[in-house]
């Protein structure tokens, strides 16, 4: 199995301009993202394939795992590190069988721990909850409280990802609640300085891990 999902988990915006997509991803990689998910809900299959192959090459060179959203065949075709499935995007157990034991497999679980438990039992090695904050990507998404992350960490033995409207300002409570990774689109890829935005997010994780327990 690949290294567990942790840190800044960047998700690509829908861009038809492959050159611009790669420019933004290069900047995010330079800023220290730990995982990249390729997600494009509007691209035609040929464009999606071309972009996925180009991103896989970039991520491979950077040593950063590429996870493909929704499209199992594309993940296998381009040699991606893993796959992410939403609630209506396919069967977790069937996907695990085709991916084999060594690729990453994530699942969207929204505001329901029981979905996460079922996904892990079927072969998911990390789970995502959210949208924790209002998001232009999914404006009608459910709004779980940060405490869901704490409960999930107690009940699940896999990394827990928080997603949805996350910014540098509202991220700390999610980390305090136990999020292993923060999945971010706009706060990184729409930033004026993408590399700096990624570095600032990653600093949140480093600061959390550097905190020492109080002396007894």
N, C-alpha and C positions, 0 to 999 in steps of 0.2 A: 504494500500500500504506500502511496505517496505521503509526504509530510502532512500532518493535519492542517486544516484550514484555520488560519489565524491572522490577525492584523487587518490592514486596510484591503478590502475586497472591492475592487473597482469594477463597475459594470458599464459597458460601452453604451453611448447614446445611439439612436437610430440615425445613421449618416449614410447617404448614398455615395458621397464623395470619399472613395477609399483612401486617396492621398491625405485628405484632412483627418480621417479616422486614424490613420497610422501616425500622423504628426502628433495628434493628441495622446495616443497610447504611448509613443516614445517618451513624451514628456512625463506621463504618469509613471512609467517604468523608471525614469531617471529620478523621480521623486520618492521611489521606494515602495510602490504598491506591492503587496504580498501575493495577491491573486487577481487574475483578470477573467471576467466573464464576458463572452461575446454574446450580445443580445441585440437582435435587429428584427423587430416585428413587421417591418414594412418592405424589406428587401426581397427581390425575386430570388429563386433558388440559385441561379448562376452567380449573382452578385454576392449572396450570402456565402457561397462556397469559396469564391475568390477572396473575400475578406477574411474568412476563417483561416484559410491557408496562409495568408500574409501575416495575420496576427500570431498564428502558431510559430512561424519563423522568428518573429520578434521576441515572443515570450521564451522560446527555447534558448535563444541567444542570451537572454537576461536571466535565465534560471527561474522564471516565474511560471507557475502553472496556469494554463488556459483551460477554462471550463466553458463548454458550449451550452447555451440555454435552449432547452426544448428538443433539439434535433439530434437524436441518437446516431443516425446514419452519418451525419456531418461530423460529429465528434470522432467517430471511428475513421472516417475518410481522411480527415486532416491530421490525425494523430494527436488530438487534444489530450490533455491530462485527465479531463473528466467531463461530466454532464450535470446539468441542473434541470430538474423537472418541477413544473407547477402542478397544482392539484388536478388539472384536466389535460396534462401533457404526456401521459403515458404511465405504464405500470412499473413501479419501482423494482419489483423482483425480476421482471422480464428484462429491464434495462441492466440490472446488475449481472444477469446471466450473460448478456451479450458483451458487456464491458469487461467482464472478467474481474478478478479480485484486486487488481493493482491500480485501476483508475478510480478517481474520485467520483462520488455520486451524491449530489445534494438534493434536498426536497424542500419546497415551500410549504410551510405549515400554518401560516397566517396567525391566528390567535388560539390555536388548539394543540395542546400537548398530546392529546390522544392521536392526532394525525402524525406527530413526530415519532411517537412510540411505534406506531404501525410502520412508518417509513424506515426506521432503524431496524426493526425486525425483518423487513423485506430486503435490506441491504444498503440503505443510505448510510454514509459515513459522516455526514454533517447535515444540519437542518437549519432552516431560516424562518424567523418569525417577523411579522410586521404586516402593515406599515405602522411604525411607531409614531410618525408625525405626518402632517399633511404633505402630499406629494403630487406634483403635476403629472407624474408618470402614471399613477393609479389613484386618481382623486377620490374614488369611491371605496377604497380599500378599508378593511377593518382596522381598528385602532387598539391593539392590546396595550396594557400598562407595562412599564419596564419590569415590574415584579414577575411577569411571566418568564423572563429570562432567568431569574433566580430560581424559580420553581423548576424550570427545564434543566438547569445545571444540576439540581439535586436528583432528578429522575432519569437523566440521560447520560450515557457515557461517551458522548460524541461532541464535537465542537458545535457551538450555537452561534448563529449569525443573526444580527439585527439589521433590518432594512426598512427604508421608507422615510424620505424627507430628512435624512440625517445631515447635520451640519456640524462644524467645529463647536458651535455654541451649545447645541442640544445633545451632543454625543456623550459627554461625561456621565450622565445618569445611566446610560445604557451600559457603559463599561463597568460602572460601580455595581450594576445589577447582575453582571456576570457574562456579558457578551464576549465571545472569543474573537469575533470578527465584526466589522462594520461594513455593510454593503452600501456603496455610494455611487451615484451617477452624476447628478448635476453639480454637487458641491466640489467635485474634482474636475469633471470634463467641461463644465461651463465656466470654470474659474478663469480669471484673466491670466494668472500664472499657474498652470496646471501642476508643474513640478513642485512649486512651493506649497500648493494646497495639499498635495499628497504627502509631502514631508511633514506638514503641520498635523495631519491626521495621524501619521505614524508616530509622531512625538507623543500623542496622547497615550498610545499603548506603551511606549518606552517609559513614560513617566509613571504609569500605573505599575509596571513591573519593577521599577526601581524603588518604589516606596518600601521602606523597611518597617517591620512591626515595632510598635512602641516597646520600650524597655519595661520589664516587669520589676 
